[in-house]
């Protein structure tokens, strides 16, 4: 399974909402860029309590979702540019339904491992200037996902993202996201126990599953 990464995007924290800072606004990198264990060189997070760290080093959001968002929003300028959802990697051909927790992908000379989906927060709604975006992500499971960096390296736009190792069979990003975040999740104890046992799932999401068991 291979796709072409159309853009690699980075951003720095900047004023966002009064005293708040955010790095959700990202722009494409020209040429090759280093991918380190903490993320892509030149990219930072503002809220280190809820974002960043080894399990959320690189964010990927499927570009094919943009069409549905254009329809739902009635058009929006952000969707005509890069990284409307603050993603580091832009591509088409992979969605949350196909990507498994723990899948490993080679991008350039780096190897990335899918660690969890992305939990949406109020900042995405402030970014677009619209309410209801978080609720739509929770119900559609179009969350995007995060990678941890297994092997550091370099990559550039136009490089192929190639799956080199399959993750946890049957446990797609969409399935795990729906179990933990869908407002009407019908998952039972056995499924939450299975999620908590996924070795390549981030510690934060495994803890969420354990909390549901209790």
Residue pairs with C-beta under 8 A, 6 or more apart in sequence:
1 94
1 98
1 162
1 163
2 160
2 161
2 162
2 163
3 91
3 92
3 93
3 94
3 160
3 161
4 91
4 93
4 158
4 159
4 160
4 161
5 89
5 90
5 91
5 107
5 155
5 157
5 158
5 159
5 160
5 161
6 63
6 90
6 91
6 92
6 157
6 158
7 28
7 29
7 82
7 83
7 89
7 90
7 157
8 28
8 29
8 33
8 40
8 88
8 89
8 90
8 155
8 156
8 157
9 26
9 27
9 28
9 29
9 43
9 82
9 83
9 87
9 88
9 89
9 90
10 26
10 27
10 29
10 33
10 40
10 41
10 42
10 43
10 88
11 23
11 24
11 25
11 26
11 27
11 43
11 44
11 83
11 86
12 23
12 42
12 43
12 44
13 21
13 22
13 23
13 44
13 45
13 46
14 21
14 22
14 23
14 25
15 21
16 22
16 24
16 46
16 123
16 126
17 123
17 126
20 46
20 123
21 46
21 47
22 46
22 47
22 123
22 127
23 43
23 44
23 45
23 46
23 86
24 86
24 123
24 124
24 127
25 83
25 86
25 127
26 43
26 82
26 83
26 86
26 87
26 88
27 82
27 83
28 82
28 83
28 157
29 40
29 42
29 156
29 157
31 156
32 108
32 154
32 155
32 156
33 40
33 41
33 42
33 154
33 155
33 156
34 40
34 41
34 152
34 153
34 154
35 41
35 58
35 107
35 108
35 110
35 112
35 149
35 152
35 153
35 154
35 155
36 57
36 149
36 152
37 54
37 57
37 148
37 149
37 152
38 52
38 53
38 54
38 57
39 52
39 57
39 58
39 88
39 149
40 57
40 58
40 88
43 88
44 52
45 51
45 52
50 121
54 148
54 149
55 115
55 116
55 146
55 148
55 202
55 203
55 204
56 115
56 116
56 146
56 148
56 202
57 146
57 147
57 148
57 149
58 88
58 89
58 112
58 146
58 147
58 149
59 86
59 87
59 88
59 89
59 118
59 144
59 145
59 146
59 147
60 87
60 88
60 89
60 91
60 94
60 144
60 145
60 146
60 147
61 83
61 85
61 86
61 87
61 89
61 90
61 118
61 144
62 91
62 92
62 94
62 95
62 96
62 142
62 144
63 90
63 91
63 92
64 92
64 93
64 95
65 95
65 142
66 79
66 84
68 140
68 142
69 76
69 79
69 84
70 76
70 79
72 136
73 79
73 128
73 130
76 84
76 128
76 130
78 84
78 127
78 128
82 90
83 90
84 128
85 124
85 144
86 124
86 127
87 144
89 107
89 161
91 161
94 161
95 142
95 174
96 117
96 141
96 142
96 143
96 144
96 145
96 172
96 173
96 174
96 177
97 172
97 173
97 174
98 172
99 114
99 145
99 172
99 173
100 114
100 166
100 167
100 168
100 169
100 170
100 171
100 172
100 173
101 114
101 115
101 116
101 167
101 168
101 171
101 172
101 173
101 176
101 198
101 200
101 201
102 113
102 114
102 166
102 167
102 168
102 171
102 198
102 199
102 200
102 201
103 113
103 114
103 163
103 165
103 166
103 167
104 111
104 112
104 113
104 114
104 150
104 163
104 164
104 165
104 167
105 111
105 112
105 113
105 114
105 147
105 161
105 162
105 163
105 164
106 112
106 161
106 162
106 164
107 153
107 155
107 159
107 160
107 161
107 162
108 153
108 154
108 155
108 156
108 159
109 151
109 153
109 154
109 155
110 149
110 151
110 152
110 153
110 154
110 155
111 149
111 150
111 151
111 153
111 164
112 147
112 148
112 149
112 150
113 147
113 148
113 149
113 150
113 167
113 200
114 145
114 146
114 147
114 167
114 173
114 200
115 145
115 146
115 147
115 148
115 200
115 201
115 202
116 145
116 146
116 173
116 176
116 201
116 202
116 204
116 205
117 141
117 143
117 144
117 145
117 146
117 173
117 174
117 176
117 177
117 181
117 205
118 143
118 144
118 145
118 146
119 143
119 181
120 133
120 134
120 137
120 138
120 143
121 134
122 134
124 133
124 134
124 137
125 131
125 132
125 133
125 134
135 183
136 142
137 143
138 181
138 182
138 183
139 182
139 183
141 173
141 174
141 177
141 178
141 182
143 173
143 174
143 177
143 181
145 173
146 202
148 202
167 200
168 198
168 199
168 200
168 201
171 194
171 195
171 198
171 201
176 195
176 198
176 201
176 205
178 185
179 185
179 187
179 191
179 192
179 195
179 209
180 195
180 205
180 208
180 209
180 212
187 212
189 213
192 209
192 210
192 212
192 213
193 209
193 213
195 201
195 205
195 206
195 209
196 206
196 207
196 209
196 210
196 213
197 206
198 206
